[in-house]
């Protein structure tokens, strides 16, 4: 799961070793993003590990329920009416521009919605 917030960008996954431990791995491209997440919402986040040979350079592990609670609390704290403006104010123009690139790519999906749609594989219901 990708999570894009005004204070950081995260990828949350369950690595094979996470399942038995009841944790999730929270990954980031920027160390400060994980530090902000820990300080604001996820004090249970373990040590931030740096791995230069991986897709996401920084990662930490936290209990699944704590990650879910952190996301709930972050959602309850939303007070802005324009996400991109909030990112610019909170993190500056470089992060704003990076997020704007993602926004633009996703806008292209909206414009090409019919061409991009594929029925869900093995979906529920029916």
Secondary structure, DSSP 8 states (H G I E B T S, - for coil): -EEEETTEEEEEE--HHHHHHTEEEEEESSHHHHHHHHHHT-TT----EE-TTSSSSEEEEEEHHHHHHHHHHHHHT---S-HHHHHHHHH-HHHHHHHHHHHHHHHHHHHTHHHH----TT-S--
